[in-house]
Every structure is written in structure tokens, then in C-alpha cells.
């Protein structure tokens, strides 16, 4: 039984009651909200995502809304990715950086109108950041947090469930594109996206009083496909090479170090936050890179709260930023944020809490 005492500092999402009814047993705090992480059967939740359809409360992915005549300009100033061709109804993955070129968040930017954008953020205070940049630049734009909360349907059968509810038009949505619509009178935006590589959609609820109703509509519709609850907390994200900004990054990490360089356009205008630093970093050469690591051993040994040091020939060359047991690979796997001088294929030692463990570096993704 999951219990939670809400406060002004830590809020439940509109789907919280529905997740409790589903048997929620564990959660953590993300963007000052409760994020479900387990319903008591991690193995079943993992295989449901791999083989079927998993329903997630990801209302913690808050929206930072930019609205007004200068909304597009602010969006571009915040983004080192060229947004000039972004169309209404299109989303783009954007590695937001500070003035030093350090990645601070990696939202999906959604363009709802020429003067209206959402940044669907990971865990950090981008609402404050965007507001401060807008004020500092003297822009005519309102920065706010709208009543918008995503729910995700992920897995190879997710498209069938969403199409059953909304119609076959959803099958034609390209990745990160979205459409605003209604489901039984509930206003939503439907986007092909989600924090897995198994395929799926995020349903952006635009009325926080309808969370349980929306959850149950998809729960009922998904019964023929074996739908069940889950969370973005399985080994699948590591197997698939997805980056967790703030977990797999530190206060010095730039996008090039964690395989996000393809989302940086170095020829955007000089007033884009961090672009001058990113140009310099690229010209000087990236000092670290992100690789996968496969550890020796045949028993699950997940990582604790802190990164673990990686050594080669007795010298520290980097750190392991996450570690999980992969059911498909039958091994403990993780990410290494490591010196660029250390290539894939090298054998290294990880200083784990239970003692040193040998591992082999590989390219990402694992699968």
C-alpha cells in the first residue's frame, strides 16, 4: 500500500489516484512531484514494455509555456538547435545548455502556434531559467506552467491501443509530431514520443481534474492488448541508450560528451545561450565521451545513489553513472562517462560498494 502526504512542495499528478488504484508501491520526487517507479512486480513491468503496452503516469514532465509575440525568439535563444523550420504541430528534442555549454535539461519542444510553445522538461527548474532569460533580454513573452500533464502509452502494442481510442489517424503521426484533440470531451494533445525505444505515445492532458477519467479510458481500451501499469524506471532505457540528464550528466557535461551533438547547430545566432561555449568546446575537442559498460558477474547488482569510479591500469579515467540488470542480456550494464582517450573494447575496473568489478566498454546502445 502506497501512502503519501501531499504538501505545497511535493504534489501528486492528476493520475495519482489512478496509480494508487493500480497498486503503486514505490515512487520518487521529480520536478517537485511524485513520480511512480514500481507497482510491485518489476519483471512483469519490464516485459510488458518490451512485448506489449505499458501505461505510465509521467505528469512530472512539466510544461514550461512560452506565449506572446516573442515566444519563438525566446525558444530559439534557449535552444542550441535551429528551430527556424519547426512547424506548428511539430516537436523537437532540444539539449538546453547554460552559458558554459553545460547541458541543464533536455526537453521536447512542442510548437502549438507561432506565438505558443511548450518545453516538456526533465527534472530541473527551467521555468525559472526561461523567465530569467526572457526578462534579461527584455522580451515580450509570458513564461508560465500550464495545466498540462502527460500520460504515456509505451510498447509495441501502444499504437493499437491509442488508435482504438482516437482513430487510425494516430498511426500517421511522425516521431515527436502531435495533434490537439479531445477524448470524450477531455482536451488533450497526442504526440508520438516517450522515454523508451519500444514505440508509443504521450497524451498531454489539458484539464487536471480529468486525470482518473483519462487513465481509465485507456486502461479499458487496452485490455485486449494486455495493458498494465508501468513507469520509466526499467532496464529498457539503459539497454536502449537513452540519456538521463542530471543522472548520466554532471555539472560539467556538454551535449557532445553524451551523444547529443547531432541536436546542436553551431551556426545558430550568437545570442543563443551557450552557443559560443559550445563552438569553443567543439573546436578544442571533447575531453570525455559516453560508452556502455558490461560488468562481469551473473547476479543483479544495481548501483546506489552515487556514480562509481572507473579505473584503467590503476588510474581513474571516468565514472559509471548508472547500472541495472538487463533481463535480455543477462548482465549488469551501465553507462561510462569516461576520458575520450579510452576507446570501446577496453577492459576496465569499476570501484563498486561491494568491491572492484571488471567490465568491458562498448558502443551504445546495447540493444
DAKA-V857124 format. One record per backbone hydrogen bond with DSSP energy under -1.0 kcal/mol. CO is the residue of the C=O (numbers start at 1). NH is the residue of the N-H. E is the energy in kcal/mol with one decimal. If there is no record, write none. Layout:
co=<CO CO>
nh=<NH NH>
e=<E E>
//
This chain:
co=<10 11 13 15 16 17 18 19 20 26 26 28 30 32 33 35 38 38 41 42 43 44 45 46 47 48 52 53 54 55 56 58 60 62 64 65 66 67 68 70 71 72 73 74 77 80 83 87 89 90 92 94 96 96 98 102 105 107 108 109 110 111 113 115 116 116 117 118 119 119 120 122 124 125 126 127 128 129 130 131 132 133 134 139 140 142 144 146 149 151 152 153 154 155 157 158 159 160 161 162 163 167 168 169 170 174 177 179 181 183 186 187 188 189 190 191 191 192 194 199 201 202 203 203 204 205 207 210 211 212 213 214 215 216 217 218 220 222 222 223 228 231 235 236 237 238 239 239 244 244 250 253 254 255 260 261 265 269 272 274 275 276 277 278 279 280 281 287 289 291 292 293 294 308 309 310 310 311 312 315 317 318 319 320 322 323 324 326 331 332 333 334 335 336 337 338 339 343 346 348 349 350 350 352 357 358 359 360 361 362>
nh=<7 34 16 19 20 21 22 24 23 37 38 35 33 11 30 28 25 26 45 46 47 48 49 50 51 52 157 228 154 230 152 61 62 121 119 144 117 142 71 74 75 76 77 78 273 265 86 90 178 111 109 96 104 105 101 98 96 94 120 92 118 89 116 68 112 113 66 110 64 121 108 124 126 129 130 131 132 133 134 135 136 137 139 141 70 67 65 148 205 203 56 201 54 158 161 162 163 164 165 166 167 170 171 172 173 177 192 190 188 186 183 206 181 204 179 193 202 176 196 155 153 191 151 205 189 149 210 214 215 216 217 218 219 220 221 222 223 225 227 226 55 233 239 240 242 241 366 367 247 248 253 103 257 260 263 264 268 272 275 278 279 280 281 282 283 284 285 340 338 336 362 334 360 320 351 317 318 349 315 312 339 310 337 308 335 303 333 330 326 295 324 293 321 291 319 289 342 346 361 359 311 352 357 355 350 296 348 294 345 292>
e=<-2.0 -2.3 -1.8 -2.1 -2.3 -2.1 -1.2 -1.7 -1.3 -2.7 -1.6 -3.3 -1.0 -2.0 -2.4 -2.1 -2.6 -1.7 -2.3 -2.2 -2.4 -2.0 -1.5 -1.9 -2.7 -2.2 -2.5 -1.0 -2.7 -2.1 -2.1 -2.2 -2.1 -2.4 -1.7 -2.0 -2.3 -3.5 -2.0 -2.6 -2.6 -2.1 -2.4 -2.2 -2.9 -3.0 -1.7 -2.0 -2.6 -2.2 -3.4 -1.2 -2.7 -1.2 -1.9 -2.2 -1.5 -2.6 -2.9 -2.2 -2.4 -3.0 -1.6 -2.2 -1.8 -1.9 -2.6 -2.8 -2.1 -1.1 -1.5 -1.3 -2.2 -1.7 -3.3 -1.9 -2.4 -2.4 -2.5 -2.1 -2.6 -2.1 -2.5 -1.4 -2.2 -2.2 -3.4 -1.9 -2.5 -3.7 -3.0 -2.4 -3.4 -1.8 -1.6 -2.6 -2.6 -1.8 -1.5 -2.8 -2.4 -1.6 -1.4 -1.4 -1.4 -2.2 -1.8 -2.9 -2.6 -1.7 -2.1 -2.6 -2.8 -3.4 -1.8 -1.1 -2.8 -3.2 -1.8 -3.2 -2.7 -2.5 -1.6 -1.0 -1.3 -2.2 -2.3 -2.6 -2.5 -2.4 -1.8 -1.7 -2.5 -2.6 -2.1 -2.1 -1.2 -1.4 -1.9 -1.9 -2.5 -2.6 -2.6 -2.2 -2.5 -1.2 -1.0 -2.5 -1.9 -3.5 -1.2 -2.7 -1.2 -2.6 -1.8 -1.8 -1.5 -1.7 -1.7 -2.3 -2.4 -1.8 -2.6 -2.4 -2.3 -2.5 -1.5 -2.6 -2.7 -3.4 -2.6 -1.8 -2.3 -3.4 -2.7 -2.7 -1.1 -2.7 -1.7 -2.6 -2.6 -2.7 -2.8 -1.9 -1.0 -1.5 -3.0 -2.2 -3.2 -2.7 -2.8 -2.2 -2.0 -2.4 -1.9 -2.8 -2.1 -1.4 -2.6 -2.6 -3.4 -1.2 -2.2 -1.6 -3.2 -2.9 -2.8 -2.4 -2.9 -3.1>
//
